């Protein structure tokens, strides 16, 4: 009996002193059960139209173009009208989605991103103050997010977060929206618009377990960023990014909870794509 007792003590000491260190499990997102009803009066389109005015990054060169393949009437056994076009666009033009592979080599391409990162419960962080857009070259802080949560409550794990800075209202005014009318390397050096501070990005990834994030400016990193830390953090974490998001004022004015639906083109091996984003109001 004494022998068995000693064996039990020995086993207990072994378990308590030689136990492996605790491994953090990371984000655990609770799957949402979504009840989405699309009606004419409960959808906010968060997408800028693609045309000759569509935003492209200053160093991308040629922007969106549409070419006529055929437009006219055809007479066969009956006479009918037909039109058809082809188009050219950079991946990251207009309202678009960055795949994790955009800034991280071994992460998902645009055709591999899961639907749980593109369809889900939305959160709108309204950063406007007294109808004034967020500061030029401003960097959205953790305190900005906490101030929103103090009013609206803690955001749920797995949310798709949209950052409303007020810049989308000036999308077609290049000087206000981008901070410059210049193009090329000189234009890139003179970009001025707000973005997400890298500390806030890390905090959202690790403490709020976001599924995706979008912003109504040309980039999730602020205009004068040189190393794009928020892009790198998000892409490393497998989190897609929506940029040049439109009509967030309309979404804010609606004052209702909503579901985000964001569907890009399924481009094999792509690092991004133009995307059609809508908010279905609950």
C-alpha positions in Angstrom: 0.0 0.0 0.0 2.8 2.4 0.9 4.4 1.5 -2.5 1.3 2.5 -4.4 1.0 5.7 -2.4 4.6 6.6 -3.3 3.9 6.0 -6.9 0.9 8.3 -6.9 2.9 11.1 -5.3 5.7 10.6 -7.8 3.3 10.8 -10.7 1.7 14.0 -9.3 5.1 15.7 -8.9 6.0 14.6 -12.5 2.8 16.1 -13.9 3.0 19.4 -12.0 6.7 20.0 -12.6 7.2 18.7 -16.1 3.9 19.9 -17.6 4.3 21.4 -21.1 3.9 25.2 -21.3 0.4 26.4 -22.2 -0.1 27.1 -25.9 -2.3 30.0 -26.8 -5.1 28.9 -29.1 -5.5 32.2 -31.0 -8.8 33.6 -32.2 -11.9 31.4 -32.0 -14.6 32.9 -34.1 -18.2 31.7 -33.4 -19.9 31.0 -36.6 -22.8 33.3 -37.4 -26.2 32.0 -38.4 -27.2 34.7 -40.9 -30.8 35.4 -41.9 -30.2 37.6 -44.9 -33.2 39.2 -46.7 -32.5 41.3 -49.8 -35.1 43.9 -50.6 -34.9 47.1 -52.6 -35.1 49.2 -49.5 -32.8 47.4 -47.2 -29.5 47.3 -49.2 -26.7 49.9 -49.1 -24.3 49.6 -52.1 -20.8 50.2 -50.8 -19.2 50.1 -54.2 -18.0 52.9 -56.4 -18.9 52.5 -60.1 -16.1 51.5 -62.4 -15.5 54.1 -65.2 -12.8 56.4 -66.5 -12.7 58.2 -63.2 -12.0 55.1 -61.1 -9.2 55.4 -58.6 -5.9 53.6 -59.3 -2.7 53.8 -57.3 -0.4 56.5 -58.7 2.3 54.0 -59.8 -0.2 51.6 -61.5 -0.1 53.5 -64.7 -3.1 52.8 -66.9 -6.5 52.6 -65.2 -9.8 51.2 -66.0 -10.8 51.1 -69.7 -13.7 49.6 -71.6 -13.6 48.6 -75.2 -16.5 48.0 -77.5 -16.6 44.6 -79.2 -20.0 45.1 -80.8 -22.9 47.4 -80.5 -25.7 47.5 -82.9 -28.6 45.6 -84.5 -28.3 42.1 -86.0 -30.8 40.8 -88.5 -31.1 37.0 -88.6 -34.5 35.3 -88.7 -35.5 38.2 -86.5 -33.9 41.7 -85.9 -32.5 42.3 -82.4 -30.1 44.6 -80.6 -26.8 43.3 -79.1 -23.9 45.0 -77.2 -20.7 43.5 -75.8 -17.6 44.9 -74.3 -14.2 43.9 -73.0 -12.4 45.8 -70.2 -9.0 46.3 -68.7 -8.4 47.1 -65.0 -5.6 46.7 -62.4 -6.5 44.3 -59.6 -6.4 47.1 -57.0 -8.6 49.7 -58.7 -11.7 51.3 -57.4 -13.6 49.5 -54.6 -11.5 46.4 -54.4 -10.4 43.6 -52.1 -6.8 42.8 -51.1 -6.2 39.1 -50.8 -3.7 38.0 -48.0 -1.3 37.1 -50.8 -1.0 40.8 -51.7 1.6 41.3 -48.9 2.4 37.7 -47.8 3.7 35.2 -50.2 2.3 32.0 -48.8 -1.2 33.2 -48.0 -4.5 32.9 -49.8 -4.9 34.3 -53.3 -8.1 36.0 -54.2 -9.7 32.8 -55.6 -8.9 31.0 -52.3 -10.3 33.4 -49.7 -13.1 31.7 -47.7 -16.7 33.0 -47.7 -16.6 33.5 -44.0 -14.3 36.5 -44.6 -16.5 38.0 -47.3 -20.0 37.4 -45.9 -20.7 38.1 -42.3 -21.9 40.4 -39.5 -20.8 44.0 -40.1 -19.5 46.6 -37.8 -19.3 50.3 -38.8 -16.8 52.4 -36.8 -17.9 56.0 -37.4 -14.8 58.2 -37.0 -16.5 61.4 -38.1 -16.7 64.2 -35.5 -19.1 67.1 -36.0 -19.5 66.1 -39.7 -15.8 66.5 -40.2 -13.7 63.8 -41.9 -10.9 62.1 -40.0 -7.6 64.0 -39.9 -5.4 64.1 -43.0 -2.5 61.7 -42.4 -4.4 60.6 -39.2 -3.8 57.1 -37.9 -6.8 55.4 -36.3 -6.0 54.4 -32.7 -7.1 51.8 -30.3 -8.7 54.6 -28.3 -10.9 55.4 -31.3 -12.2 51.9 -31.4 -12.7 51.8 -27.6 -14.6 55.1 -27.8 -17.0 53.5 -30.3 -17.3 50.3 -28.2 -18.1 52.5 -25.1 -21.3 53.6 -26.9 -22.2 50.6 -29.0 -20.7 47.7 -27.0 -17.9 45.3 -27.7 -17.8 44.1 -31.3 -18.4 40.4 -31.7 -15.6 38.0 -32.7 -15.5 37.4 -36.4 -17.0 40.7 -37.5 -16.3 42.5 -40.8 -15.2 45.9 -39.7 -15.8 49.0 -41.9 -13.9 52.3 -41.0 -15.8 55.4 -41.9 -13.4 58.4 -42.1 -15.6 60.6 -44.4 -13.2 60.4 -47.3 -15.4 58.5 -49.7 -17.5 61.6 -50.1 -14.6 63.1 -52.0 -13.8 60.1 -54.2 -13.9 62.0 -57.4 -11.9 65.0 -56.1 -8.4 63.5 -56.4 -6.7 66.3 -54.6 -8.8 65.9 -51.5 -9.2 62.1 -51.7 -5.5 61.3 -52.3 -3.8 64.5 -51.3 -2.3 65.0 -54.7 -3.0 65.2 -58.4 0.4 63.9 -59.3 1.0 60.4 -60.7 3.9 57.9 -60.7 6.6 57.8 -58.0 6.1 61.5 -57.3 2.4 61.0 -56.8 3.0 58.1 -54.4 5.4 60.2 -52.4 2.7 62.9 -51.9 -0.2 60.8 -50.9 -2.1 62.2 -47.8 -5.1 60.4 -46.3 -5.8 58.6 -43.0 -5.3 54.9 -42.3 -5.2 52.3 -39.5 -2.3 52.5 -37.0 -0.3 49.3 -36.9 -0.9 49.0 -33.1 -4.6 49.2 -33.7 -4.3 46.6 -36.4 -2.5 44.1 -34.1 -5.1 44.8 -31.4 -8.0 44.1 -33.7 -6.5 40.9 -35.0 -5.5 39.6 -31.5 -8.2 41.0 -29.3 -11.3 41.3 -31.5 -10.6 38.4 -34.0 -11.9 40.3 -37.0 -12.8 38.4 -40.1 -12.1 41.2 -42.6 -11.7 45.0 -42.6 -12.5 47.8 -44.9 -11.9 51.6 -45.2 -13.3 54.5 -47.3 -9.8 55.7 -48.3 -7.3 54.5 -51.0 -5.4 52.2 -48.5 -5.7 50.7 -45.0 -2.3 52.2 -44.3 -2.2 56.0 -44.2 -1.0 58.0 -47.2 2.6 58.6 -46.0 3.3 55.0 -45.1 6.4 53.6 -46.6 6.4 50.0 -45.2 2.7 49.3 -45.1 2.6 47.7 -41.6 -1.1 47.3 -41.4 -1.2 45.5 -44.7 1.5 43.2 -43.6 -0.1 42.4 -40.3 -3.5 41.7 -41.8 -2.2 39.6 -44.7 0.0 37.6 -42.5 -3.1 36.8 -40.4 -5.1 35.8 -43.4 -7.5 38.7 -43.2 -8.7 40.3 -46.4 -8.9 44.1 -46.8 -11.5 46.2 -48.6 -10.3 49.7 -49.9 -12.1 52.6 -51.5 -15.4 51.5 -49.8 -18.3 53.8 -50.8 -21.4 55.2 -49.3 -20.5 54.6 -45.6 -22.4 57.9 -44.8 -25.6 56.2 -46.0 -24.9 53.2 -43.9 -24.2 55.4 -40.8 -27.5 57.3 -41.5 -29.4 54.0 -41.6 -28.4 53.4 -38.0 -29.2 49.7 -38.2 -27.2 46.5 -37.8 -26.2 44.9 -41.1 -24.6 42.0 -42.9 -21.7 42.5 -45.3 -21.6 40.7 -48.6 -18.4 41.2 -50.6 -17.8 39.1 -53.7 -14.6 39.7 -55.8 -13.8 38.2 -59.2 -12.4 34.7 -58.8 -9.1 35.4 -60.5 -6.8 32.4 -60.3 -3.6 33.4 -58.4 -4.7 37.0 -58.0 -3.5 39.3 -55.2 -6.7 41.3 -55.4 -9.8 42.1 -57.4 -12.5 44.8 -57.9 -15.3 43.8 -55.5 -19.0 44.4 -55.3 -19.8 45.1 -51.6 -23.2 45.6 -50.2 -24.6 46.0 -46.7 -27.9 44.2 -46.1 -29.7 46.0 -43.3 -31.2 43.7 -40.6 
